[in-house]
């Protein structure tokens, strides 16, 4: 049996299309496509990707549709998602003041 994913469904990771199977997570689809690291640690810049695979360790954080710090291992892959590498040094956006228009 081939490990290659043949699917019409894709999301985009840092601009590149990534195919996935129904029910697969973003992390699973990335790993199956050969992408094993998508962020680095703050201090030493060590590469990080899937580690525990069950949502406990938070090593697999990335941005999904503009939402930062999403766990790739538990985020369902969906067609058309915009998935991006996470930069741990980038400041998190501040919440809008109450009553302010977006």
C-alpha positions as CSV (number, residue, x, y, z in Angstrom):
1,X,0.0,0.0,0.0
2,X,1.3,3.5,-0.9
3,X,1.7,6.1,1.8
4,X,1.2,8.8,-0.9
5,X,-2.0,10.8,-0.4
6,X,-4.1,11.2,-3.5
7,X,-6.8,13.6,-2.8
8,X,-8.5,16.5,-4.4
9,X,-8.8,18.2,-1.0
10,X,-6.0,20.5,-0.1
11,X,-5.1,23.3,2.4
12,X,-2.3,25.7,1.9
13,X,0.8,25.6,4.1
14,X,3.0,28.7,3.8
15,X,1.5,29.1,0.3
16,X,2.0,25.5,-0.9
17,X,-0.9,23.1,-1.4
18,X,-1.0,20.1,1.0
19,X,-3.4,17.2,0.2
20,X,-5.2,15.4,3.0
21,X,-7.5,12.5,3.6
22,X,-11.0,13.0,5.2
23,X,-10.6,13.0,9.0
24,X,-6.9,13.7,8.9
25,X,-5.4,16.5,11.1
26,X,-3.3,19.3,9.8
27,X,-0.3,17.8,11.5
28,X,-0.9,14.4,10.0
29,X,-1.3,15.8,6.5
30,X,1.9,17.8,6.9
31,X,3.9,14.8,8.1
32,X,2.5,12.6,5.3
33,X,3.6,15.3,2.8
34,X,7.1,15.3,4.3
35,X,6.9,18.5,6.3
36,X,8.2,17.6,9.8
37,X,9.0,21.0,11.3
38,X,7.1,24.2,11.1
39,X,8.3,26.4,14.0
40,X,11.4,26.9,16.1
41,X,11.9,27.3,19.9
42,X,12.3,30.8,21.2
43,X,15.7,30.5,22.8
44,X,17.8,28.1,20.8
45,X,15.9,28.0,17.5
46,X,15.4,24.2,17.6
47,X,13.0,22.9,15.0
48,X,9.6,21.7,16.2
49,X,6.7,19.8,14.7
50,X,4.7,16.7,15.9
51,X,6.0,15.2,19.1
52,X,3.2,13.7,21.3
53,X,0.6,13.8,18.5
54,X,-2.3,14.0,21.0
55,X,-2.5,17.7,22.0
56,X,-0.5,17.6,25.2
57,X,2.9,19.0,24.5
58,X,2.2,22.0,22.3
59,X,5.3,21.5,20.1
60,X,3.2,21.5,16.9
61,X,1.8,25.0,17.2
62,X,1.1,26.9,13.9
63,X,-1.4,29.5,12.6
64,X,-4.6,28.4,11.0
65,X,-6.8,30.9,9.2
66,X,-5.2,33.7,11.1
67,X,-5.5,32.1,14.5
68,X,-2.1,31.7,16.1
69,X,-0.9,28.9,18.3
70,X,-3.2,26.2,17.0
71,X,-2.1,22.6,17.7
72,X,-1.6,20.9,14.4
73,X,-2.0,17.4,15.9
74,X,-5.6,18.0,16.9
75,X,-6.8,20.6,14.3
76,X,-8.9,18.9,11.6
77,X,-7.6,19.5,8.1
78,X,-10.2,21.3,5.9
79,X,-10.2,22.3,2.3
80,X,-9.0,25.9,1.7
81,X,-7.5,26.4,5.1
82,X,-4.6,28.9,5.3
83,X,-2.0,27.3,7.5
84,X,1.2,29.1,8.3
85,X,4.4,28.4,10.2
86,X,4.3,30.0,13.7
87,X,7.0,32.5,14.8
88,X,7.2,32.3,18.6
89,X,9.0,35.7,18.7
90,X,6.2,37.6,17.0
91,X,4.1,39.4,19.5
92,X,0.5,38.2,19.9
93,X,-2.1,40.6,18.8
94,X,-3.7,42.6,21.6
95,X,-7.5,42.3,22.0
96,X,-9.5,45.2,20.7
97,X,-10.6,47.6,23.5
98,X,-14.2,47.0,24.5
99,X,-16.6,48.9,22.2
100,X,-13.9,49.5,19.5
101,X,-14.8,48.7,15.9
102,X,-12.5,46.2,14.2
